[in-house]
Amino acid sequence: MKQYQFDDIETLQELVSDEFGAWSQEVTINQELIDLFAELSGDDYWLHTNPEKCAQYSPFKTTIAHGFLTLVLLSKMRTEPTHEVVGFKNMMNAGSNKLRFTGVVPVGSKIHCRSRIKSVAGSPKGTTVTMEQNVHVVGEERPALVYEMMFMYM
């Protein structure tokens, strides 16, 4: 596996790509997971938590995962690393550039994601990497979630 020094901005540019990497592991979305998230977040809207009402009134005819549940599950969707960044003392989440919920995740579906490095920038504070992640319901072409995460190596 190729290693990159965290502060070698020029070499890290090799990671920037328009192409997405391999698909991650799949995560199954079940009603228990949706209900646990509803309890934790306080978002118990019937579209997520009431299968009977959804069967009758929802355009999806079933419950759907919360958008933020889908986002939180990104850390469970792992891929085999293709490179390693080394030499840093700390790494931190630096925020988000973009978050879009572009589709629904019905209960009973499986989701997976693909990622790509969108940009690498150096500053006196450290190296900021922006990674775009797209979450798809398995078998669907259009993503259900598009997220640009920024993290900083220091």
WODASUL-V11678 format. One record per residue. N is the residue number from 1. RES is the residue in one small letter. PHI is phi in degrees with one decimal (none if undefined). PSI is psi in whole degrees, 0 to 359 (* if undefined). OMEGA is omega in radians with two decimals (none if undefined). Layout:
n={N | N}
res={RES | RES}
phi={PHI | PHI}
psi={PSI | PSI}
omega={OMEGA | OMEGA}
//
This chain:
n={1 | 2 | 3 | 4 | 5 | 6 | 7 | 8 | 9 | 10 | 11 | 12 | 13 | 14 | 15 | 16 | 17 | 18 | 19 | 20 | 21 | 22 | 23 | 24 | 25 | 26 | 27 | 28 | 29 | 30 | 31 | 32 | 33 | 34 | 35 | 36 | 37 | 38 | 39 | 40 | 41 | 42 | 43 | 44 | 45 | 46 | 47 | 48 | 49 | 50 | 51 | 52 | 53 | 54 | 55 | 56 | 57 | 58 | 59 | 60 | 61 | 62 | 63 | 64 | 65 | 66 | 67 | 68 | 69 | 70 | 71 | 72 | 73 | 74 | 75 | 76 | 77 | 78 | 79 | 80 | 81 | 82 | 83 | 84 | 85 | 86 | 87 | 88 | 89 | 90 | 91 | 92 | 93 | 94 | 95 | 96 | 97 | 98 | 99 | 100 | 101 | 102 | 103 | 104 | 105 | 106 | 107 | 108 | 109 | 110 | 111 | 112 | 113 | 114 | 115 | 116 | 117 | 118 | 119 | 120 | 121 | 122 | 123 | 124 | 125 | 126 | 127 | 128 | 129 | 130 | 131 | 132 | 133 | 134 | 135 | 136 | 137 | 138 | 139 | 140 | 141 | 142 | 143 | 144 | 145 | 146 | 147 | 148 | 149 | 150 | 151 | 152 | 153 | 154}
res={m | k | q | y | q | f | d | d | i | e | t | l | q | e | l | v | s | d | e | f | g | a | w | s | q | e | v | t | i | n | q | e | l | i | d | l | f | a | e | l | s | g | d | d | y | w | l | h | t | n | p | e | k | c | a | q | y | s | p | f | k | t | t | i | a | h | g | f | l | t | l | v | l | l | s | k | m | r | t | e | p | t | h | e | v | v | g | f | k | n | m | m | n | a | g | s | n | k | l | r | f | t | g | v | v | p | v | g | s | k | i | h | c | r | s | r | i | k | s | v | a | g | s | p | k | g | t | t | v | t | m | e | q | n | v | h | v | v | g | e | e | r | p | a | l | v | y | e | m | m | f | m | y | m}
phi={none | -73.1 | -106.4 | -125.8 | -72.1 | -58.1 | -103.7 | -93.2 | -59.6 | -61.2 | -70.6 | -62.2 | -60.5 | -59.1 | -79.2 | -69.8 | -154.7 | -85.1 | -91.4 | -85.4 | -78.3 | -67.9 | -68.5 | -80.6 | -61.8 | -91.5 | -124.1 | -88.2 | -98.5 | -115.0 | -64.5 | -60.6 | -63.9 | -61.6 | -65.1 | -62.6 | -66.0 | -60.1 | -66.1 | -64.8 | -87.4 | 83.9 | -95.1 | -107.7 | -54.9 | -59.3 | -61.6 | -101.7 | -117.9 | -123.2 | -58.7 | -66.3 | -65.4 | -63.7 | -58.7 | -90.7 | -114.8 | -76.6 | -66.0 | -93.4 | 63.6 | -157.2 | -71.5 | -129.3 | -69.2 | -62.2 | -58.8 | -71.5 | -63.8 | -58.7 | -62.4 | -61.5 | -74.3 | -53.5 | -68.1 | -84.1 | -91.3 | -99.9 | -123.9 | -68.2 | -64.5 | -106.0 | -156.9 | -136.5 | -96.6 | -127.6 | 90.2 | -91.9 | -94.1 | -139.1 | -134.5 | -140.2 | -70.6 | -104.1 | 120.5 | -133.1 | -93.1 | -153.0 | -144.3 | -133.3 | -97.9 | -106.7 | -166.1 | -102.5 | -119.4 | -70.3 | -56.5 | 89.9 | -85.9 | -111.9 | -121.8 | -151.1 | -137.1 | -132.7 | -131.9 | -151.9 | -84.2 | -93.4 | -160.3 | -134.9 | -139.7 | -98.7 | -152.0 | -59.4 | -78.5 | 157.3 | -111.2 | -102.3 | -112.3 | -107.3 | -117.6 | -92.4 | -124.2 | -116.4 | -100.5 | -121.8 | -69.2 | -54.7 | 94.7 | -95.5 | -76.9 | -82.9 | -69.0 | -90.1 | -149.2 | -123.4 | -137.3 | -110.4 | -99.3 | -113.6 | -135.6 | -121.5 | -95.6 | -129.6}
psi={132 | 138 | 144 | 132 | 131 | 332 | 10 | 79 | 319 | 314 | 323 | 338 | 339 | 334 | 340 | 132 | 152 | 346 | 139 | 151 | 195 | 158 | 147 | 180 | 155 | 148 | 130 | 133 | 110 | 168 | 325 | 317 | 316 | 315 | 321 | 318 | 320 | 318 | 315 | 317 | 340 | 3 | 90 | 32 | 140 | 333 | 339 | 329 | 355 | 89 | 323 | 314 | 322 | 320 | 327 | 319 | 338 | 142 | 343 | 346 | 13 | 168 | 158 | 153 | 147 | 145 | 318 | 334 | 316 | 317 | 313 | 328 | 353 | 322 | 341 | 341 | 91 | 150 | 163 | 130 | 142 | 348 | 170 | 132 | 130 | 166 | 358 | 156 | 324 | 153 | 135 | 154 | 124 | 2 | 199 | 144 | 325 | 139 | 119 | 133 | 104 | 0 | 174 | 155 | 97 | 149 | 143 | 351 | 166 | 144 | 155 | 168 | 164 | 151 | 162 | 151 | 122 | 325 | 158 | 130 | 138 | 152 | 171 | 334 | 332 | 200 | 122 | 127 | 131 | 123 | 126 | 131 | 131 | 124 | 130 | 146 | 132 | 129 | 348 | 138 | 320 | 135 | 152 | 340 | 136 | 125 | 131 | 109 | 139 | 133 | 153 | 131 | 132 | *}
omega={-3.11 | 3.10 | 3.11 | 3.05 | -3.00 | -3.08 | 3.09 | -3.02 | -3.11 | 3.14 | 3.11 | 3.11 | 3.08 | -3.09 | -3.11 | -3.05 | 2.98 | -3.10 | 3.07 | 3.12 | -3.10 | 3.06 | 3.11 | 2.94 | 3.11 | 3.07 | 3.12 | 3.12 | 3.09 | -3.07 | 3.12 | 3.12 | 3.10 | -3.13 | 3.09 | 3.11 | 3.11 | 3.13 | -3.12 | -3.04 | -3.06 | 3.13 | -3.10 | 3.12 | -3.01 | 3.14 | 3.12 | -2.88 | -3.06 | -3.10 | -3.11 | 3.12 | 3.11 | 3.14 | -3.09 | -2.95 | -3.07 | 3.04 | -3.13 | 3.11 | 3.09 | 3.07 | 3.11 | 3.10 | 2.99 | 3.06 | -3.12 | 3.00 | 3.10 | 3.11 | -3.11 | -3.09 | 3.10 | -3.11 | 3.07 | -3.10 | -3.05 | 3.02 | 3.05 | 3.14 | 3.12 | -3.14 | 3.10 | 3.05 | -3.04 | 3.01 | -3.13 | 3.09 | -3.12 | 3.02 | -3.13 | 3.03 | -3.10 | 3.08 | -3.08 | 2.99 | -2.98 | 3.02 | 3.12 | 3.01 | -2.95 | 3.13 | -3.13 | 3.09 | -3.10 | 3.05 | -3.13 | 3.14 | 3.03 | 3.09 | 3.02 | -3.10 | 3.00 | -3.08 | 2.99 | 3.04 | -3.08 | 3.12 | 3.05 | -3.13 | 3.09 | 3.06 | 3.09 | -3.13 | -3.09 | -3.12 | 3.13 | 3.11 | 3.05 | -3.11 | 3.05 | 3.11 | 3.08 | 3.09 | 3.13 | 2.82 | -3.10 | 3.14 | 3.14 | -3.13 | -3.10 | 3.12 | 3.03 | -3.11 | 3.03 | -3.04 | 3.01 | -3.14 | 3.06 | 3.02 | -3.04 | 2.99 | 3.14 | none}
//
